[in-house]
Amino acid sequence: EATLLFLQQFHHRYPHKSSLTLSIPKIPDRSTALLEKPDLIPVIRSYLLSGSQWLIENKAPFFVVPCNTAHAFLFNMPHLKSLVMLTESYISRLKPPTLVSLGTSGTQKTNIYT
């Protein structure tokens, strides 16, 4: 859902820009891995690393991962525009300061936004 929403907003805002989308339907559920099955964490990271390599090989100048929970697996990935860092930057500029709660239970367990 997050990818679809992101692409709709991206192409509405930038109709003249091309995009390349990578979808990996076999990837295990990120929240389940974080909350119940930590043995899946290396599997998920492997899928994400191979996917990022595919994007780089296909000349993507950068990539965006709309899934908040996936960011728990994305540390030290080349070319990633971190949704977490972009969100933190945006929220820090809000006046007056604003408290925001983002993500699934898996996302919130990782504390990536704290």
C-alpha positions, 0 to 999 in steps of 0.5 A: 500500500505504501508504495502505491500511495507514494507512486501516485503522489510522486507522479501527480507532483512530477508528471514529467519524471520517470520512475523505476519500481521494484516489488518483491512479493516473496519478502517476508512480513517486516513487522512479523520478523521484528516482533515474532520471528527474528530469524527472518531479519537476515532474509529480509535484509538479503532481499533488500540488499539484492533489490538495491543492487538491481536498482543501482545496476539499472541506473537509479540515481537514488531510491525511496522505500515508502514502507516505514518498517522496512527502514529497520533493515536498511542501515548503511545502504548506498543511494538510499534517501532515508524516509526516516531522516527526511521525516525527522528533518521535516518534523524538526522544522515544524512550528510549533514543535509537533509530536507525531507517531508513525508506523506499524507496531513493528516500526514503533518497536524499532524506535527508528523515529525516536 
